[in-house]
Structures are given as C-alpha cells and as structure tokens.
Amino acid sequence: MSSPRWSKIFHDLWDHKGRSLLVILTIMVGVFAVGFVGDMFFITLPDMDKNYQVANPHGAIIYTSPFDNDLLPSLRKVAGVGDVEGRSTTGARVRKPDGDWTSIQFTSIPPIDEMVVDKLRPQKPGGIIPPLGEKEIYLERSSGNLLGVSPGDSITIELANGTERQLRVAGYVFDVTSPPFMFGQTFMLIQIRIRWSGSEKVAILTACILP
C-alpha cells in the first residue's frame, strides 16, 4: 500500500498530464543539450588547437620604435625564442560602400612564402594566396561583409595626414591568430595586410616562444 505522499504525487501527475509531460520533455532536452555540448567541446577542441598551431602563432608581441635589420638576428639568439618576425602597422580609415568611413589597421608582412610566425592561409581550404603586388592588399576574410568588395576591386583609404589612396584587393586570407573584426577592438574593425601605404609605421616584433 502506497503512502499518502506518493499517492498525492501520482494523482498530481495524472491530473496534470500535459504539464507533467512538458516537464519530462524539458528535462530530457536539457540533459541532451548538456551532453551534446560537452561532447562537441572534447571533439572540436583538439581540431581547433591543431588548426591554430599550424599558423605557428606568436607567443609574444613587442611594440617598439622602427628598427634596423640587426635587431631580429639578435633576438633569435635569446634562449627560448624559436622564431622572430618583424612587422609594422599604421592606422587609417577606409570608405565603405555606403560612403561612410571606418577605422582600420594596416599590418605589413613579408612575402607569404617567407612568413614564419602567424602564417596566413587561403580564404578557403585548398585555395591559393596570390602574390601581393605594388599598392595591393590582402583582406582578412572576416571583413568581407563590411566592405563588400571582391578580389580585383579597389578601395579608398585615408591616411592620418588626410591623404587618400586607392588600393587594389589582391584577395582574402584567413588569419587564425587574429579575432574577427566584430570581436576586435573598435580601432580594429577590419584586419588588412599591406605592403605599401606611404606613411610612417610603428614596428612590431612578433615572436614565437618555444615551450
């Protein structure tokens, strides 16, 4: 013979069958969702890390004044440093399709086949990155929706001194070491790689620290 407590529970469940079924289904969905997310985390995390490590990501970035070619070899001799690469950056604005301007940051890079740290990859797996010519730029793929331009199109930029320049888009690249522009800081709404800008630059030392 069941106790009064269990009798009341069974009566409540039976009298409110719709509500009871909804509660059971909610619990089942919640348990499934937690298990699914947990499994996906353990499945995708190794793949994501492998995808990240292929780029030989930097372990440190040192911002300094413009430097000569003697600095990089000396830094490579520092214990624990695997690779060192010098880059430079400059800020500017780019005109969007609607005519408004948005802030951007240019980063100069060595030729694609000479990059050793934070290596760029094609926009799509199996693709190729075209060589960068004079007055040409690579756009990080996450900026495509912002500018709405295709490889071969030109964009207008405005340098800090007010000078406007036209740059040709050589293609889109995937920079796994940089956050998408929508998650970046306000002054880095879009990532652009460039070989030419006609303005003074601030040097960046990108280093890969050995484990």
Secondary structure as GFF3:
##gff-version 3
##sequence-region A 1 211
A	DSSP	alpha_helix	4	15	.	.	.	ID=ss1
A	DSSP	alpha_helix	17	53	.	.	.	ID=ss2
A	DSSP	beta_strand	60	64	.	.	.	ID=ss3
A	DSSP	alpha_helix	71	76	.	.	.	ID=ss4
A	DSSP	beta_strand	81	95	.	.	.	ID=ss5
A	DSSP	beta_strand	101	108	.	.	.	ID=ss6
A	DSSP	three_ten_helix	112	114	.	.	.	ID=ss7
A	DSSP	beta_strand	121	122	.	.	.	ID=ss8
A	DSSP	beta_strand	136	140	.	.	.	ID=ss9
A	DSSP	three_ten_helix	141	143	.	.	.	ID=ss10
A	DSSP	alpha_helix	144	147	.	.	.	ID=ss11
A	DSSP	beta_strand	154	158	.	.	.	ID=ss12
A	DSSP	beta_strand	164	174	.	.	.	ID=ss13
A	DSSP	three_ten_helix	186	188	.	.	.	ID=ss14
A	DSSP	beta_strand	191	194	.	.	.	ID=ss15
A	DSSP	beta_strand	202	209	.	.	.	ID=ss16
###
